[in-house]
Every structure is written in C-alpha cells, then in structure tokens.
C-alpha cells in the first residue's frame, strides 16, 4: 500500500510542476504584453 501511495505522490508532484511551468510561461507572456502596451501608451502620451 505504501508503494502505491509513494508512486501517486511522485506522479502528482510531476503534474504540479508541469502546471507551474505553464503558469510561469503564461505569466511571462502576459507581462510582455503589458510591457508592450505601456510602451505604446508612452509613445502616444509623449508624442
């Protein structure tokens, strides 16, 4: 029984890491979009 429990924990940990990687990639993408929008707004304001 403990072997099943340990293998399930390992699988869950791997799944969580994959989700976290995806979350970080999504966050980086959103931050780049925000950075682009800010740069565009600065050009419009200081034109």
ROSE-4610 file (N, C-alpha, C; in Angstrom, 1 decimal, always signed):
// ROSE-4610
residu = [X/X/X/X/X/X/X/X/X/X/X/X/X/X/X/X/X/X/X/X/X/X/X/X/X/X/X/X/X/X/X/X/X/X/X/X/X/X/X/X/X/X/X/X/X/X/X/X/X/X/X/X/X/X/X/X/X/X/X/X/X/X/X/X/X/X/X/X/X/X/X/X/X/X/X/X/X/X/X/X/X/X/X/X/X/X/X/X/X/X/X/X/X/X/X/X/X/X/X/X/X/X/X/X/X/X/X/X/X/X/X/X/X/X/X/X/X/X/X/X/X/X/X/X/X/X/X/X/X/X/X/X/X/X/X/X/X/X/X/X/X]
num = [1/1/1/2/2/2/3/3/3/4/4/4/5/5/5/6/6/6/7/7/7/8/8/8/9/9/9/10/10/10/11/11/11/12/12/12/13/13/13/14/14/14/15/15/15/16/16/16/17/17/17/18/18/18/19/19/19/20/20/20/21/21/21/22/22/22/23/23/23/24/24/24/25/25/25/26/26/26/27/27/27/28/28/28/29/29/29/30/30/30/31/31/31/32/32/32/33/33/33/34/34/34/35/35/35/36/36/36/37/37/37/38/38/38/39/39/39/40/40/40/41/41/41/42/42/42/43/43/43/44/44/44/45/45/45/46/46/46/47/47/47]
x = [+0.8/+0.0/+0.9/+1.9/+2.8/+3.5/+3.7/+4.3/+3.4/+2.1/+1.1/+1.0/+1.0/+1.0/+2.2/+3.3/+4.6/+4.5/+4.1/+4.1/+3.1/+1.9/+0.9/+1.5/+2.2/+2.8/+3.7/+4.6/+5.5/+4.8/+3.8/+3.0/+2.4/+1.8/+1.2/+2.2/+3.3/+4.4/+4.8/+5.0/+5.4/+4.3/+3.0/+1.9/+1.9/+2.1/+2.1/+3.2/+4.4/+5.5/+5.2/+4.6/+4.2/+3.2/+2.2/+1.3/+1.9/+2.9/+3.6/+4.4/+5.0/+5.8/+4.9/+3.7/+2.8/+2.3/+2.1/+1.6/+2.7/+4.0/+5.0/+5.2/+5.0/+5.1/+3.9/+2.7/+1.6/+1.8/+2.4/+2.7/+3.7/+4.7/+5.7/+5.1/+4.3/+3.6/+2.8/+2.0/+1.1/+2.0/+3.1/+3.9/+4.5/+4.9/+5.4/+4.4/+3.1/+2.0/+1.8/+1.8/+1.7/+2.8/+4.0/+5.2/+5.0/+4.5/+4.3/+3.2/+2.1/+1.1/+1.5/+2.4/+2.9/+3.8/+4.6/+5.5/+4.7/+3.6/+2.7/+2.0/+1.5/+0.9/+1.9/+3.1/+4.1/+4.4/+4.4/+4.6/+3.5/+2.2/+1.1/+1.1/+1.4/+1.3/+2.4/+3.6/+4.7/+5.0/+4.0/+4.1/+4.1]
y = [-1.2/+0.0/+1.3/+1.3/+2.5/+2.7/+1.6/+1.8/+2.5/+2.2/+2.9/+4.3/+4.6/+6.0/+6.8/+6.2/+6.9/+7.2/+6.2/+6.4/+7.5/+7.5/+8.5/+9.9/+10.0/+11.3/+11.8/+10.9/+11.3/+11.8/+11.1/+11.5/+12.8/+13.0/+14.3/+15.4/+15.2/+16.2/+16.6/+15.6/+15.9/+16.7/+16.3/+17.0/+18.5/+18.7/+20.1/+20.9/+20.3/+21.0/+21.4/+20.6/+20.9/+22.1/+22.0/+23.1/+24.4/+24.4/+25.6/+26.1/+25.3/+25.7/+26.5/+25.9/+26.5/+27.9/+27.9/+29.2/+30.2/+29.9/+30.8/+31.3/+30.4/+30.8/+31.8/+31.5/+32.4/+33.7/+33.7/+35.0/+35.8/+35.2/+35.9/+36.5/+35.7/+36.2/+37.4/+37.4/+38.5/+39.7/+39.5/+40.6/+41.3/+40.5/+41.1/+41.9/+41.4/+42.1/+43.5/+43.4/+44.7/+45.6/+45.1/+46.0/+46.7/+45.9/+46.5/+47.5/+47.3/+48.3/+49.5/+49.4/+50.6/+51.4/+50.7/+51.4/+52.2/+51.5/+52.2/+53.4/+53.3/+54.4/+55.5/+55.2/+56.3/+57.0/+56.3/+57.0/+57.9/+57.5/+58.3/+59.5/+59.3/+60.4/+61.5/+61.0/+61.9/+62.3/+62.2/+62.5/+64.0]
z = [+0.0/+0.0/+0.0/+0.8/+0.8/-0.5/-1.3/-2.6/-3.5/-3.5/-4.3/-3.9/-2.6/-2.1/-2.6/-2.5/-3.0/-4.5/-5.3/-6.7/-7.1/-6.4/-6.6/-6.3/-5.2/-4.8/-5.9/-6.4/-7.4/-8.7/-9.1/-10.2/-10.0/-8.9/-8.5/-8.5/-8.0/-7.9/-9.4/-10.2/-11.6/-12.3/-12.1/-12.7/-12.2/-10.9/-10.3/-10.9/-11.1/-11.7/-13.1/-13.9/-15.3/-15.3/-14.3/-14.3/-13.9/-12.9/-12.5/-13.7/-14.4/-15.6/-16.6/-16.8/-17.7/-17.2/-15.9/-15.2/-15.4/-15.2/-15.3/-16.8/-17.7/-19.1/-19.5/-19.0/-19.2/-18.5/-17.4/-16.7/-17.4/-17.9/-18.7/-20.0/-20.6/-21.8/-21.5/-20.4/-20.0/-19.7/-19.0/-18.6/-19.9/-20.9/-22.1/-22.8/-22.8/-23.4/-22.7/-21.4/-20.6/-20.9/-21.0/-21.3/-22.6/-23.6/-25.0/-24.9/-24.2/-24.0/-23.4/-22.4/-21.7/-22.6/-23.4/-24.3/-25.4/-25.8/-26.8/-26.2/-25.0/-24.3/-24.1/-23.7/-23.5/-24.8/-25.9/-27.2/-27.5/-27.3/-27.5/-26.6/-25.3/-24.4/-24.6/-24.9/-25.1/-26.5/-27.4/-28.8/-29.0]
